[in-house]
Structures are given as structure tokens and as C-alpha cells.
Amino acid sequence: MYLQDKEKQGLTAWFKGGEPLIWMNAAAVTVSTLAVIGLLILLAVRGFSHFWPADVFVAEYQLPDETPAVVMAERVESEDVAIEQLLSAGFTLDTDEPFIQRELVKVGNRDVSGADFKWVLSRYLQNTYYPEQAIVLERREWGNFYGFLRGLKRDGQAIAAADDEALWQAFQQSIERAETIHHDIERVEKKEIGAINYRLEKLRLRQRGLELDEALPAAERAQKQLEIDSERAELDAAYAVLQKELNALYAEWNRDSFIVETAQGQQREQRVSTVVHAYKPNTMNFANKVGFYFGKFAEFLTDEPREANTEGGIFPAIFGTVIMVLIMSVLVTPFGVIAAVYLREYAKQGLMTRIVRIAVNNLAGVPSIVYGVFGLGFFIYFVGAEIDQALFPEALPSPTFGTPGLLWASVTLALLTLPVVIVATEEGLARIPRNLREGSLALGATKAETLWRGVLPMTSPAMMTGLILAVARAAGEVAPLMLVGVVKLAPSLPVDGNFPYFHLDQKFMHLGFHIYDVGFQSPNVEAARPLVYATALLLVIIIALLNLSAVALRNHLREKYKSLEM
């Protein structure tokens, strides 16, 4: 009896001491950490493994009571499936096992077979081998091509090669030549001709403004019209020269062609200009594959997307995400700090101030799509339309700022994250000792000087905390951006070489929307799936880097003003 009482007292003391809560919190933190680590590993494995050059196999595939077919593909994944599921789908199988393994293989050749991927049952793949001469062509359109190189032509004439290796080297040189010409074509089209088109559009707007200015004297009007005509003639002449150069580049780009053969024996002739990369995965050693992997990963980070965003890179989406977050941060920080300073330092602490604080806290819980609708209706259709009427009448009825764009997306997200910055800053102001303010005032400083030189510097770590939370939320938002500026594919970046160099009216790409578009709007689901994982992990990394930068700055400010707080 005595021992039982002692055990009860010990158990009671254990509970009263808070030990169970400590262990529960530790378990919750551990589970959360493992879940985050597991998610990151899943994204990395499913996403970044896409860039590894897998071996290509050739096999005979024959289901019971069906004609055999030759399959040339690379393995993507495998799984066990119930026999009942396959039988109900109309398959005829010669096994009594409850489960059978099936593999998802990438067969490519979409322009030949109509599909990039297919499921095959592993037990019916026979005579599998890995030919050394198998090639993989990454093309600008129609996805990958799997087959064998059979010939190379220049201006329609076959190029003689001593052996297969010599033919392969000549093919690689032709691809490098075509890629160099393609860069020249992009330079002429996007930079040089793009700059001329931009200046021609500005001339058109100047002429339209001249037509709208009825008060302009006739002599001055004629002089300005003459200047416009002269400048347009110069631009037209420069455009004609560049167009001639562009036509010559396209002719050179399309000069070479090659002949490939599928595993089924079909031969096709294609232009070398359609190929981005060509490689033989079955002859590559580990070092070659590692080099190829990092090259593909670098291309993913720096190139523009192709093939409905399922191929190529995502640099425009990375750039758009970062620049939008930076603009949002520049907008939300001063407004949030000013609002917090007024509520804490100047406003009378009465019923109205409490109501305003409650409203600010409630705004943090409003669904983001509501902010998107507000941004569309107020910022774009009202403010943007008024700006167009006042500053860009010559461009009407085509809108300049009265349409979704980078500026309105940043402003909308700044409004969305404003309550977070206000609350964090106000909490920081509340922690500043009252005697600091009183001491400053006693020494003759005004209230404004006290705030500017004493209180606000000490509150800067709290401001940075609010900014960190704002960046974390804004960078991953998608719903409001779909209404106020983001697009599937932007024709150009918001920053270029044309004055004023930074175009806030342009639409842009965003990593969050890119994930949604590739994952749910892509016509090629299997090809898009690994890019969804890779882009999601990249978005997490970018948010983490932005937050770590803000955390480092916050810690620096906290150490700087720690002595004042003491």
C-alpha cells in the first residue's frame, strides 16, 4: 500500500512538473522535422533524377494471343499491379499470381507512335539488350527520339563517313554548328529586331499623340511629323538589313539533315536544327553521366521552357518570382512600419484603435483569392485605367497599366502581407522600454527624433521578422497572381535593354503558377511530372534563401542594438 502511494505521488509530481508536455512537444518537433526532410528527399529524388541519362534498352514485347512488337525505351518506374485490375481492363494473361510487375517506359518518338510513355508488363519483355549504337535525341519539338543514326546530309547531299564513330562525330559537329547559329538567330530576333520593333512602337505612339494634340501649331506639327518620318525610315532600313541577315541565318540553320532509324525499322529524315542534344547513354561511363547530369541541371536553371513547359528550363519563372518578391518587399515594408508606428506611438489607445487592430488581424485570415479579385477590380480596372487615361492616352484603347502585370501583382501581394508586417512591427515597438523614450525626450529630443534615431533602429529585428513572414507567404501564392499578372509563358523578361529597362507593366512567369500549369494543364502528364517535383523543390530553396538572407540581416541588427535594450 505504501509503495502504491509512493508511485502515485511520483506520477502526480511527474505530471505536475510538465514532463509529459515536454516529451509531447519533442515528439511533435521530431515528427515535423522528419516530415519536412522526407518531403524534401521525395522532391529531390523524383525531380532531380529526371536529368540523369538512363540506359536505353531494346526488347521484344509479346502479350498472350497478340503480335510481338519491338520496344526501344528507357525505364522510368515500376510497380506491382493486381491481376484482377488487368483482367478487368481486357488483358489476356497466362499467370495465376495475384500480382504482376509492370514498368513505365519512355519510348519517345511521339511524331511516330503518338505517345512518349507506355506501360509494359515486365514478364513479357524478352531478349532484352542494350545496343551501344542507340542514340537519344532531345528535340525542340515532339520530345525525345530513340533510334539509330543512319546518315548525315548537307544541302541534300549525303556526307561520306568511314565508320559509325566518324558519322557520330560529324553529327555532333553539325549539332554544335546549328546551336551556334540558333544563338545568333535569337540575338537578332530578340535583341536587335526586338529593339527596332520597340522603337517603332514608340514612334507610332508619338504620332498618335501628335494627332490627339489639336492645339499644336501647324508648323510645329509638320516639323515633328517630319522627324517621325525620318526616324521611321532609318528604322525601316535597319530592319530590312537585319531581316536579310536573319533569312541567311535560317538558311544556314536548316542546311544539314540526318537520317535515323527506329527499333521497328522505320527510317526518317529530320533537320539537325530540330535537335538540342544527342547522346549515346549506353556508352557513357559514370563520369560522363555525371557531367551530362550537371549540364542538364544547369540548363534547367538558365534556359527558357519548351514543349508546353515540359522541356527546357525555368529561368523566366525563377526571375519573375524573385523580382516580384523584391518589389513586394519594397512596397510592404514602409507602409507596414508607418501603420504600426501610428497605431502604437501616435493613435489614442481607445475603442477605435482596438477596432482597427482587430480589422488588421482579420485581414491576415482573408483568403488570398479575395485579394486577387480586389487587385483585379481596383488596381487594374480602376487605378490602371485612370493611369492610362492620364499618362498614356495615345496607346488607348490598348491598355498599358490597365491590364494585369508585374506592378499590380506585387502591389496585390503587398496588400495581402501588410497585416503580417504591421503586427510584427507593433509587437517590436511594444517591447522597447518606456524609459528609453523618456530619457531621449528628457535630453531634448523631439518625439520624431526619438522614434527615428532610437526606437525604430531597435525595432528593426521585429520589422525583419515581419518581412520574413511576408516573403514566405507571398513567394508561394498562386491564386491571386492568376488574376493580376502571371502567365503560362511570357514572351520576354520584365528587364531588358529598352528604355526604361524595367517594365512594370509586363506580364511575367512565376514558379508557383508554373507548378500548377505543368502539373495540371500539361497535355503530356508523364513528361511533366518530374518537372513538377523539381520546380517545387526549387521554389522551396528560393524561399529558404530569401528568408535566410533576411534572418542574417535581422540577427546582425539584433546584435547591433542589444546593448541599447539592456
C-alpha positions in Angstrom: 0.0 0.0 0.0 2.8 2.3 0.9 4.6 1.6 -2.4 1.5 2.2 -4.4 1.0 5.6 -2.7 4.7 6.5 -3.4 4.1 5.5 -7.1 1.0 7.7 -7.3 2.8 10.6 -5.7 5.7 10.2 -8.1 3.4 10.0 -11.1 1.5 13.1 -9.9 4.7 15.0 -9.5 5.8 13.9 -12.9 2.6 15.3 -14.5 2.7 18.5 -12.4 6.3 19.1 -13.4 5.3 19.3 -17.1 7.4 16.3 -18.2 4.6 14.8 -20.4 4.2 18.1 -22.3 7.9 18.4 -22.8 8.0 14.9 -24.3 4.9 15.6 -26.4 6.4 18.8 -27.8 9.7 17.0 -28.5 7.8 14.2 -30.3 5.8 16.8 -32.3 9.0 18.7 -33.3 10.7 15.4 -34.3 7.8 14.2 -36.4 7.5 17.6 -38.1 11.2 17.7 -38.9 11.2 14.2 -40.3 8.1 15.1 -42.4 9.9 18.1 -43.8 13.1 16.2 -44.5 11.1 13.4 -46.1 9.2 15.8 -48.3 12.5 17.4 -49.5 14.0 14.0 -50.2 10.9 13.0 -52.2 11.0 16.2 -54.2 14.8 15.8 -54.9 14.6 12.1 -55.9 11.5 12.4 -58.0 12.6 15.7 -59.6 16.3 15.8 -60.0 16.6 12.2 -61.1 14.9 13.3 -64.3 18.1 14.8 -65.6 20.1 11.5 -65.3 20.8 9.9 -68.7 19.2 6.5 -68.3 20.3 3.5 -70.4 18.2 2.6 -73.4 17.1 -1.0 -73.9 15.7 -2.9 -76.9 13.4 -5.8 -76.2 10.7 -7.9 -77.8 7.3 -7.4 -76.1 4.6 -10.0 -76.7 1.4 -10.4 -74.7 -0.5 -13.7 -74.9 -2.5 -14.0 -78.2 -1.0 -10.8 -79.5 1.5 -9.9 -82.2 5.0 -9.3 -80.9 6.4 -5.8 -81.0 9.9 -4.3 -80.6 10.3 -1.8 -77.8 13.1 0.7 -77.5 12.9 2.8 -74.4 14.3 3.9 -71.1 12.9 2.7 -67.8 11.1 5.3 -65.6 9.5 3.4 -62.8 7.9 0.1 -61.9 5.1 -1.1 -59.6 3.1 -4.2 -58.8 -0.5 -4.3 -60.0 -3.3 -6.7 -59.2 -4.1 -9.3 -61.9 -7.8 -8.6 -61.4 -7.3 -5.0 -62.4 -5.6 -6.0 -65.7 -8.1 -8.7 -66.5 -11.0 -6.2 -66.0 -9.2 -3.9 -68.4 -9.3 -6.6 -71.1 -5.8 -8.1 -70.9 -5.3 -11.8 -71.6 -2.7 -13.2 -69.2 -1.2 -16.6 -68.6 -0.4 -16.4 -64.9 -2.2 -17.3 -61.7 -0.1 -15.0 -59.5 -2.2 -12.3 -57.6 0.2 -9.5 -58.6 2.4 -8.8 -61.6 5.0 -6.2 -62.1 4.6 -3.5 -64.8 7.0 -0.8 -65.9 6.5 2.7 -67.2 9.0 3.2 -70.0 9.7 6.2 -72.1 9.6 5.3 -75.7 9.7 8.8 -77.2 9.2 9.2 -80.9 5.9 11.0 -80.4 5.8 12.0 -84.0 5.9 8.3 -85.0 3.9 6.4 -82.3 1.8 9.3 -80.9 2.9 8.8 -77.3 6.0 9.4 -75.2 5.3 6.8 -72.5 3.7 3.4 -72.2 3.2 0.7 -69.6 4.6 -2.8 -70.2 4.3 -6.0 -68.2 7.9 -7.0 -67.2 7.4 -10.8 -67.6 6.5 -10.3 -71.3 9.7 -8.4 -72.2 12.1 -10.9 -73.9 15.5 -10.8 -75.4 16.4 -7.5 -73.8 19.7 -5.9 -74.7 21.4 -2.5 -74.6 22.8 -1.6 -78.0 25.9 0.7 -77.9 24.8 2.5 -81.1 21.4 3.5 -79.6 21.1 7.3 -79.6 18.8 9.7 -77.8 17.9 12.9 -79.5 16.4 15.8 -77.4 14.4 17.9 -79.9 12.9 21.3 -79.8 9.5 19.7 -80.7 7.9 16.3 -80.4 10.1 15.3 -77.3 12.9 12.7 -77.4 13.7 10.4 -80.3 15.1 6.9 -79.7 16.8 5.1 -82.6 19.9 4.6 -84.6 21.8 7.2 -86.7 22.0 6.0 -90.3 23.2 9.0 -92.3 24.0 12.8 -92.5 23.3 15.2 -95.3 24.5 18.7 -96.2 22.3 20.6 -98.7 20.6 17.4 -99.6 23.8 15.5 -100.4 25.0 12.6 -98.2 28.2 13.1 -96.3 30.5 10.1 -96.5 31.8 8.7 -93.2 34.4 6.0 -92.7 32.5 4.2 -89.9 29.8 4.7 -87.3 32.1 6.7 -85.0 33.1 9.1 -87.7 29.5 9.6 -88.6 28.6 10.3 -85.0 31.4 12.8 -84.6 30.3 14.6 -87.8 26.7 14.6 -86.4 27.9 16.2 -83.1 29.8 18.9 -85.0 26.7 19.6 -87.1 24.6 20.0 -83.9 27.1 22.4 -82.4 27.1 24.4 -85.5 23.3 24.6 -85.6 23.2 25.6 -81.9 25.7 28.4 -82.5 23.5 29.7 -85.4 20.4 29.4 -83.3 22.0 31.7 -80.7 22.7 34.2 -83.4 19.1 33.9 -84.6 17.9 34.6 -81.0 20.2 37.5 -80.7 19.0 39.1 -84.0 15.3 38.4 -83.3 15.0 39.2 -79.6 17.7 41.9 -79.2 18.3 43.7 -82.4 15.0 43.3 -84.2 13.2 43.5 -80.9 14.9 46.9 -80.1 13.8 48.2 -83.5 10.2 47.0 -83.0 10.2 48.7 -79.6 11.4 52.0 -81.1 8.8 51.7 -84.0 6.1 51.2 -81.4 7.3 54.3 -79.6 7.2 56.2 -82.9 3.6 55.0 -83.5 2.6 56.3 -80.1 4.4 59.6 -80.7 2.5 60.0 -84.0 -0.8 59.1 -82.3 -0.1 61.7 -79.6 0.6 64.2 -82.3 -2.8 63.5 -83.8 -4.5 63.9 -80.5 -2.8 67.3 -79.7 -5.2 69.6 -81.6 -3.7 72.8 -80.0 -0.3 72.3 -81.6 0.5 74.9 -84.3 0.6 73.6 -87.9 4.3 74.5 -88.4 5.4 72.7 -85.3 3.2 69.7 -86.1 4.7 69.4 -89.6 8.3 69.6 -88.1 7.6 66.8 -85.6 5.9 64.7 -88.3 9.0 65.1 -90.5 11.2 64.0 -87.6 9.0 60.9 -87.0 9.0 60.0 -90.7 12.8 60.4 -90.9 13.4 58.2 -87.8 10.9 55.6 -89.1 12.7 55.5 -92.4 16.0 54.9 -90.6 14.5 52.1 -88.5 12.8 50.5 -91.6 16.2 50.5 -93.4 17.9 48.9 -90.4 15.1 46.4 -90.1 15.5 45.4 -93.7 19.2 44.7 -93.2 18.5 42.6 -90.1 15.8 40.7 -91.9 18.1 39.9 -94.7 20.7 38.7 -92.2 18.0 36.6 -90.4 16.9 34.9 -93.6 20.6 34.0 -94.3 20.9 32.6 -90.8 17.8 30.5 -91.1 19.0 29.1 -94.4 22.3 28.1 -92.8 20.5 26.7 -89.7 18.4 24.4 -91.9 21.2 23.3 -94.1 22.0 20.0 -92.6 19.7 17.0 -92.1 20.2 13.5 -90.8 18.6 10.0 -91.2 17.6 8.0 -88.2 16.0 4.5 -87.9 13.6 3.4 -85.2 13.9 0.0 -83.5 11.0 -1.1 -85.7 13.0 -0.4 -88.9 11.3 2.9 -89.9 13.7 5.5 -91.3 13.0 9.2 -91.1 14.9 12.3 -92.3 15.0 15.3 -89.9 16.8 18.6 -89.8 19.7 19.0 -87.5 18.3 22.3 -86.4 15.5 20.5 -84.6 18.0 18.8 -82.2 19.2 20.3 -78.9 21.2 17.4 -77.6 22.3 14.0 -78.9 24.0 11.3 -76.8 24.6 7.6 -76.6 23.6 6.7 -73.0 24.7 3.0 -73.3 28.3 4.0 -74.0 28.6 6.7 -71.3 30.6 5.8 -68.2 29.7 7.2 -64.7 31.9 10.3 -65.1 30.3 11.1 -68.4 26.8 10.7 -67.0 27.6 13.0 -64.0 28.9 15.7 -66.4 25.8 15.3 -68.5 23.6 15.4 -65.4 25.0 18.7 -64.2 24.9 20.2 -67.7 21.2 19.3 -67.9 20.5 20.7 -64.4 22.3 24.0 -65.3 20.2 24.1 -68.5 17.1 23.7 -66.3 18.0 26.7 -64.2 19.1 29.0 -67.0 17.1 28.2 -70.2 13.7 29.1 -71.3 10.9 26.5 -71.4 9.9 24.5 -74.4 7.2 21.9 -75.4 4.4 23.5 -73.4 6.8 24.0 -70.4 7.6 20.2 -70.2 11.1 20.6 -71.6 13.9 23.2 -71.3 14.4 25.4 -68.3 12.5 27.6 -65.9 14.7 30.7 -65.7 11.9 33.2 -66.6 9.8 31.7 -63.8 12.7 32.0 -61.3 13.4 35.6 -62.4 9.7 36.5 -62.2 9.3 35.0 -58.7 12.4 36.8 -57.3 11.7 40.2 -58.8 8.1 40.1 -57.7 9.0 39.3 -54.1 11.6 42.0 -54.1 9.2 44.6 -55.4 6.6 43.4 -52.9 9.1 43.7 -50.0 10.0 47.3 -51.0 6.3 48.2 -51.1 5.0 46.4 -48.0 7.8 47.3 -45.5 7.5 51.1 -45.4 3.7 51.0 -45.3 3.6 48.3 -42.7 6.1 50.1 -40.5 4.3 53.5 -40.8 0.9 51.9 -39.9 2.4 50.1 -36.9 4.2 53.3 -35.7 1.0 55.3 -35.9 -1.1 52.7 -34.1 1.5 52.2 -31.3 3.0 55.7 -30.9 0.5 58.3 -32.1 -3.0 56.9 -32.1 -5.1 57.4 -29.0 -5.4 53.9 -27.4 -9.2 53.8 -27.4 -12.1 51.8 -28.9 -11.4 52.9 -32.5 -7.7 51.8 -32.2 -8.8 48.4 -30.9 -11.3 48.1 -33.8 -8.5 48.9 -36.3 -6.2 46.3 -34.7 -8.9 43.7 -34.9 -9.5 44.6 -38.5 -5.8 44.2 -39.3 -5.7 40.8 -37.6 -8.8 39.7 -39.5 -7.2 40.8 -42.8 -4.5 38.2 -42.3 -7.1 35.5 -42.5 -8.9 36.6 -45.7 -8.5 34.0 -48.5 -5.8 35.1 -51.0 -8.2 34.8 -54.0 -10.2 37.6 -52.5 -7.1 39.8 -52.6 -6.7 38.8 -56.3 -10.3 39.8 -57.1 -9.7 43.1 -55.3 -6.5 43.7 -57.2 -8.2 43.0 -60.5 -11.1 45.3 -59.8 -9.4 48.1 -58.0 -5.8 48.3 -59.0 -6.2 47.1 -62.7 -9.6 48.2 -63.8 -9.8 51.4 -61.8 -6.3 52.7 -60.9 -4.6 51.3 -64.0 -7.3 52.6 -66.3 -7.0 56.0 -64.8 -3.2 56.0 -65.2 -3.7 55.0 -68.9 -6.2 57.9 -69.4 -3.8 60.4 -67.7 -0.4 59.3 -68.9 -0.8 57.0 -72.0 -3.8 58.3 -74.0 -2.0 57.7 -77.2 -1.9 54.0 -76.5 -5.6 53.6 -76.0 -7.7 51.5 -76.5 -4.8 49.1 -75.9 -4.1 49.2 -72.1 -0.7 49.9 -70.6 -1.3 49.7 -66.9 -5.0 48.8 -67.2 -4.1 45.2 -67.6 -2.5 42.5 -65.4 1.2 43.0 -64.9 4.2 42.8 -62.6 3.4 46.0 -60.8 -0.2 45.1 -59.9 0.8 41.5 -58.8 3.5 43.0 -56.5 1.0 45.6 -55.1 -1.7 43.0 -54.5 0.7 40.7 -52.6 2.0 43.6 -50.6 -1.6 44.3 -49.6 -2.0 40.6 -48.7 1.1 40.5 -46.5 0.6 44.0 -45.0 -1.1 42.8 -41.8 1.8 40.5 -41.0 4.3 43.3 -41.2 2.1 45.6 -39.1 1.5 43.1 -36.3 5.2 42.1 -36.1 6.4 45.7 -36.1 3.9 46.7 -33.5 4.9 43.9 -31.3 8.5 45.0 -31.6 7.6 48.6 -30.7 5.8 47.3 -27.6 9.0 45.6 -26.4 11.0 48.8 -26.4 11.4 50.0 -22.8 9.5 53.1 -21.9 12.5 54.7 -20.1 14.3 54.8 -23.4 11.7 57.1 -24.8 11.5 59.2 -21.7 15.3 59.5 -21.5 15.5 60.7 -25.1 12.8 63.3 -24.5 14.4 64.4 -21.3 17.6 65.1 -23.2 15.8 67.5 -25.5 15.0 65.2 -28.5 11.6 65.6 -30.2 9.2 62.6 -30.4 10.1 62.2 -34.1 13.8 62.2 -33.4 13.3 59.7 -30.6 11.4 57.4 -33.0 13.8 57.8 -35.9 17.1 57.5 -34.0 16.2 55.4 -31.0 13.0 53.4 -31.2 12.9 52.3 -34.9 16.5 51.1 -35.1 15.9 48.9 -32.0 12.6 47.7 -33.6 14.3 46.7 -36.9 14.7 43.0 -35.9 10.9 42.8 -35.5 10.4 44.5 -38.8 12.7 41.9 -40.4 10.7 39.2 -38.7 7.5 40.6 -40.3 9.3 40.8 -43.7 10.4 37.1 -43.4 6.9 36.0 -42.8 5.6 38.2 -45.7 8.2 36.8 -48.1 7.4 33.2 -47.0 3.7 33.7 -47.8 3.9 35.8 -50.9 6.5 33.7 -52.7 4.2 30.7 -52.7 0.9 32.4 -53.6 -0.7 31.4 -56.9 -4.4 32.1 -56.7 -4.3 36.0 -56.7 -1.5 36.0 -59.3 -3.6 34.2 -61.8 -5.9 37.3 -61.8 -3.3 40.1 -61.6 -0.3 39.3 -63.8 1.1 35.8 -64.1 1.0 34.0 -67.4 1.9 30.5 -68.7 4.7 31.7 -71.0 6.0 35.3 -71.0 7.4 36.5 -74.4 10.2 38.4 -72.6 11.6 39.3 -69.2 10.5 42.5 -67.4 14.1 43.7 -67.6 15.7 44.3 -71.0 17.9 46.8 -72.9 15.0 49.0 -74.0 14.3 52.3 -72.0 13.1 52.5 -69.2 14.8 49.0 -68.9 12.4 47.9 -66.1 8.9 47.3 -67.4 6.4 47.0 -64.6 3.5 46.8 -67.0 4.7 43.4 -68.4 3.2 40.1 -67.5 5.6 37.5 -66.0 6.1 33.9 -65.1 6.0 32.6 -61.5 7.3 29.3 -60.1 4.1 28.6 -58.2 1.9 29.1 -61.3 4.4 27.1 -63.3 4.0 24.1 -61.0 0.2 24.4 -61.3 0.4 24.7 -65.1 2.8 21.9 -65.7 1.1 19.6 -63.2 -2.5 20.1 -64.1 -2.7 21.7 -67.5 0.0 19.9 -69.4 -1.1 17.6 -72.3 1.9 15.3 -71.5 1.3 14.3 -67.9 4.1 11.7 -67.6 6.8 14.1 -69.0 5.6 16.9 -66.8 5.5 15.0 -63.5 9.3 15.1 -62.7 9.4 18.8 -63.6 6.7 19.5 -61.0 8.8 17.9 -58.3 12.0 19.7 -59.4 10.2 23.1 -59.7 8.5 22.6 -56.3 11.9 21.9 -54.6 13.4 24.9 -56.4 10.7 27.1 -55.1 11.3 25.9 -51.6 15.0 26.6 -52.0 14.4 30.1 -53.3 12.1 30.9 -50.4 14.6 29.5 -47.9 17.4 31.6 -49.4 15.3 34.8 -49.3 14.4 34.0 -45.7 17.9 33.2 -44.7 19.1 36.5 -46.1 16.5 38.3 -44.1 17.3 36.3 -41.0 21.0 37.1 -41.3 20.2 40.8 -41.5 17.8 40.5 -38.6 20.5 38.8 -36.4 23.0 41.5 -37.3 20.6 44.3 -36.3 19.7 42.4 -33.1 23.3 42.2 -32.1 23.9 45.8 -33.0 21.2 47.1 -30.8 21.4 44.5 -28.0 23.3 46.9 -25.7 20.7 49.6 -26.0 18.0 47.1 -24.9 20.0 46.2 -21.8 
